[in-house]
């Protein structure tokens, strides 16, 4: 599939009356978990494109170009709202959060398995373990407060157990900035950096927005902590993106990424009603892509294939079970942290490394860290934590269901650990 070879429809076709723009929500008890995660993914992708367009408009003086951006942007925002409204009224914030973290785990795993760039893969594998632990933390709060088992929400496709403990995720901010790809990167890797940035940006936005509306103090504290970890993830992932593109080139990339993801959703969707939404939005994005190509041609005298060679889509991006892969990442990288533009084992860091001093500042007393407090509360009430796993945790120190480990991932020698190079794309 080459979207540049598709005939674009009118940009005006995207504007619908209220009756058509308000969708029928999915059934939270019957809908496939990956349908829900695709909806979250595309919500974030639309936000990313829309916000980029706003920033583009704020950095140019050409009002004719601003008007072109405004037309496309208005359609993007309507698409995003329609996707948001597919979420049913009876799905709680915490239930919806489980979808966010399942998406983070399985999307990150899929991108890591498919990228050809070993540096980008390391970044994806590193943060994967953190989103995996977030899923576990939220699942404990969900079961304690609402009596809902997260294993049902994830369909048994994604395990729920400790990863690199959330307490270990708080790093000196400068250590989250990595090296960006350039124009020599392969097509899928470039897309991967954009896709994961959009997804993590959406997750951060969601947590930042719902923190104050959570029903309990424990939930508010947990959202507060994890929202700030997601800020770290956004910083890491956006730094991987190609910063050498012009505004018009990046506009083209955003529209191309949207086209690719809507096509991927359509190709992998099992819900026929939602599949129709993907097809409708794909057709709208084709028009936006062709408009972006026109803007590139007018403003920079460049053709689209000077920016995106060939234009043919990679294989569809599929969301699916990644249990064995996640276990491999956990086994080999749980004791790593970010250090400058690399990742190092805690044992290899000097004692004066910024990671250790920042940890002492943020977590002077581990018992007061929200993620630990939430899990410890569940254990006190139930005698053990809530987890769903196919076999024991690959990290021996994280197998104890009756205690929450706060040393793994933040203290040298706290657990056995392999190396990034041992991770297999199973």
Secondary structure as GFF3:
##gff-version 3
##sequence-region A 1 426
A	DSSP	three_ten_helix	3	5	.	.	.	ID=ss1
A	DSSP	three_ten_helix	11	14	.	.	.	ID=ss2
A	DSSP	alpha_helix	18	21	.	.	.	ID=ss3
A	DSSP	alpha_helix	33	57	.	.	.	ID=ss4
A	DSSP	alpha_helix	63	84	.	.	.	ID=ss5
A	DSSP	alpha_helix	93	114	.	.	.	ID=ss6
A	DSSP	alpha_helix	118	146	.	.	.	ID=ss7
A	DSSP	alpha_helix	150	153	.	.	.	ID=ss8
A	DSSP	three_ten_helix	166	169	.	.	.	ID=ss9
A	DSSP	three_ten_helix	173	176	.	.	.	ID=ss10
A	DSSP	alpha_helix	187	210	.	.	.	ID=ss11
A	DSSP	three_ten_helix	211	213	.	.	.	ID=ss12
A	DSSP	alpha_helix	217	240	.	.	.	ID=ss13
A	DSSP	alpha_helix	247	268	.	.	.	ID=ss14
A	DSSP	alpha_helix	272	300	.	.	.	ID=ss15
A	DSSP	three_ten_helix	304	306	.	.	.	ID=ss16
A	DSSP	alpha_helix	323	333	.	.	.	ID=ss17
A	DSSP	beta_strand	336	339	.	.	.	ID=ss18
A	DSSP	beta_strand	342	345	.	.	.	ID=ss19
A	DSSP	three_ten_helix	346	348	.	.	.	ID=ss20
A	DSSP	alpha_helix	354	362	.	.	.	ID=ss21
A	DSSP	three_ten_helix	366	368	.	.	.	ID=ss22
A	DSSP	alpha_helix	370	382	.	.	.	ID=ss23
A	DSSP	three_ten_helix	396	398	.	.	.	ID=ss24
A	DSSP	three_ten_helix	420	422	.	.	.	ID=ss25
###
